[in-house]
Amino acid sequence: MKLHPAEPNTGIIFRRVDLVGGGAEIPARWDHIVDSRMCTVLATESGISVATVEHLMSAFYGLEIDNVIVEINGPEIPAMDGSAAPFIFLMECAGLTEQNVPRQAIRILKDCRYCHGDNMVSLSPSLAGLTVEFSIDFKAPAVGQQHCTFGVAKDVFKLEISKARTFGFLSDVTALREAGLARGGCLDNAIVVDGDRILNDDGLRHDDEFVRHKALDAIGDLYLAGNPVIGHFQGVCSSHADTAKLLRKVFLDRSNWELVYLYNDEIPFSDWSETKEMAALA
């Protein structure tokens, strides 16, 4: 995978270069989600896809990267260590450029909620950028019940969220392999849980690393809105699929949101103001 600079207003584009003809482009947007059962998969109308985009998208959100071409020679984003931290490290080593164009954000105007059984996801209005609240409840004693809330400022993301790794259970391994995913999966790029045991020799990076990773996933999936989000997200035992359906519900009703300018990216996280409504997304 290679990341290339992109001009203002390009957005985030995945480019498959391994296929005949090369250069097939997949926009990183909610309306290109084709599967979200175990990860988030994007595809073109012709079926060219890229899977497991959520960790990289979360890193883009955390570093406030709006425009980039992701060139990839395969069907799935590299797993790295199962978190967003390696992506952040490499992008910061390469260097970031501030573009001379105002950033835009999607401001949530009304409460939107999607429920599926005991799972729930919602977006509600907020004046403080994006906040993410997540709760999980797993039968495995090693995970159990956990809860977290974060304001997604750049420093908070890097220190508190980005290092949280994906996790799974021994029973998940077969399903992932049959789906053609996690082909390089091992204890180096995921936390593996077996009942009350963590199988990784190095243990956990945070006592609540599991729920922090769910917040990381949600941030990456929410960036498929096409812009950063001004709103409060809540997830209760929810999945990639639930967040995808929430985004679809939000964008089906134009009165749920507005596209606004952020007049100064350097203002404190809690002081988002002086926004201006822009044209509706297609």
N, C-alpha and C positions, 0 to 999 in steps of 0.2 A: 504494500500500500504506500502511495505517495500523496502528500498534500501539496497543492499548488495554490498560489495566491489568485484571487479573483477580483474583478472590478466591482465597484459599488453597485448594489442592487442585483447582484448575481444570485445571492442566496447560497445555500449549500447544495452542491450537486455531486452525486456519485457517478463515476464514469468507469464502466467495465471495459477494460482494454484487452481481455483475454479471448474475446469472442470474434468470430469471423466478421471482418469489416471494422472491428474495434470502435471505441469511442461512444458506445451506447450510454446515454445519460439518463439518470434517474433522479428527479428532484426530491429533496428531503422534505416532503410535505405529507400531511395526514391523508390527503386524498390519493396517495400512492401506497398506502399500507395495504398489503394483500394477505398477510398472515401475522398473527400475534399470539399464537398459542404458547410458545415457549421462549420466544424472542420476537423482536420487531423486524419484519421483512418488508422491504419496499420493492416495487416493480413498475416497469413501463406497461403501456397497454399491450405491447407485443409479448409480455411475459419475461423480459430480462429483469433479473432480480438481484438484490443484495440483502444479506441477512445479518442479524445481530448488530444493528446500527446504534443501539441505545447508549452504549458506554461512550462511544466516540461523540455522539450528539450531545451527551451530557457534558463532556469535556469542552466542546465548543461553547455550550451555554455558559459554563463556569468561567471561561476565559473571554467571554463576550465577543466571540468570533461569528461574524454575520455572513461573510463571503469567502468561500473556499471550494476548490475542486478536489474531490477525493478520488484519486485514480487507484483502481484496484484490479488485480489480475486473477480474481477468483470470486466465488459466490458469497463469501462471508468475511466480515471484518475480523482481523486477527484478534485473538482472545487476550493477548498480552498476559497480565497477571489476574485478569478477571475484574479489574477496576478501571477507573478513568485516569488514575495517577500517571501511568507511563505515557499516555497520550499527552497529558499536560506537560510533563517534563520535556518531551521531545519537541513540542510546539514552542515552548518557551526557549529552548536551546536554539531553535531555528530563528526565533524572533517574530514579533508581531508588529503590524503597522496600523496606525490609526488613520482611517480614511477621512477625507474632507467632505463627508456627507453626514447629515444628522441621522442618528439611529432611529428606528421605528419600533414600536411595540404594540402588541394587542392588549388592550385594556378590557377586562371583563366587566360588563355592566350589570348583569343579572345573575342570580344564583342558577347554576346548572348542575344537575345531578344524574348519575346513572347507577342503577342497582342491579345486581345479578346474584340472587340468593343472598348469602350473608356478606357478599362483597359490595363495596360502595366506593364511588369516586365522585368528587365534586369540584367545581370551580366557582368561586364567589368573588365579588368586588373587593379590592384592596387599594390603598394608597401607597403601599410600601413595596413596590416591585413584586417579585414572586416570593411567596412563602409556601413551603411544602410541609405538610403534616402527614405522618404515616403511622399506622398501627398494624401489627401482625399478631397472629395467634396460631402457632403450629403445635401439633401433638408431640413432636419430638422434643424431649426435655432439654436437649442442648440448645434449642431455639426458644420455645415457649412464647410468652407474650412480651412484646416490645413496642415502644412508642418513641417517636422523635418529631421535633418541629425545628425547621431551619428557615431563616431568611437567606435567600440565595444570592448573597453578595460574593464577589470574587474571592476574597480572602477566606470567608467562611466555607465556600465550596472546596477550596484547595485543602484546607486544614481539617475539616470536619466530615466531608462527604466523599471526596474524590478517591480516597484510599480504600473505601469499603468494597470488598470483593463479592462477586456473584457466589451463590451457594446452591447446593442441591443435595439430594439424598441418594444413597446407593441405588435405590429403586428407580431413580430418574435416568441413570446412565444409559440403559438399554433404549429407552424411548428417544433420547436425544440422538443416539447413533442411528436408530432406524429412520429418524427424520432427516438424516444427513447433516446434522449439526454437531458442534463441539468435537469435531474429528480429532483435534489435537488436545482435547480436554484431559487434564490431569490435576494432581494436587498443586501444581505450580500456577494454575490459573483459575482455581475455584476452591471454595471451602466445601468440603464434603462431610456430611453429617450422617451418622449411623446411630439412631436412637439418642442416647445421652452422651455420645462421643463425637468429638471433633477429630477427624482423621489426619488433619494437617499437623505436621511436627511443630510448626512455628505458632500454632494456636491462632488466636484472633487479634486483629489490630485495634479493635474497640470492643468493649464489653457488649455493646449493642450493634455490632457490625452488620448483622442481618437486616435490621430495619433501616439502617443507614444506606445499605445497598438498594433497598426498595425505593428509598427517596432518590438515590442516584438514577435508577431506572426511570422513575417518573419524570425527572427533570429532562432526561434525554428524549423520552417520548413526547413530552409537552413541547419541546423545541420543534417538533414536526408541525406545530401551528404555523411555522414559517417565519416567526419573529419571536423575540422574548415576550414573556407574558407578564402583565401587571394584574395580579390576582392571588387569591389564596387557594391552593390545591389541598384537598384532603383525600387520602386513600385509606380504606379499611379493608385489610386482607385482599387487596385488589391485585390485578395482573396487568400485563401489557395490553391484553385484549380489552379490558375494562377502560383503560385510559384512551385507547384508540376509539372506542365507542363514545366516550365522553367528548372527545374532540369533534367527532362527526356531529354529535348533538349540538354542540356549541355553534358550529359553523352552518348548520342547517337553518338557523334563525338569525338573521342579520341584526336583530335588535339585542342580541346577547353580547355584542362586542363592538369596539371601534378601534381603528388603526390610528395611532397617535405618534407625534414626534417626541423624542426625549431631548429636551433643549440643552442638556449639559450632562455628559456621561460621568463627569467627575463629582457630581453632587452626592451627598451622603445617601445611603440606601433608603433611609426613612423619609427622604424629602423629594419624592418624585412629583414634579409639578410643571406648570407652564406647558401643558401638552396641547396639541392641535389636531383636530380630526383630519384624517386623510381619506383618500378614495377607498372604496370597498375592495376587498380581494375578489378575484374572479371566483 
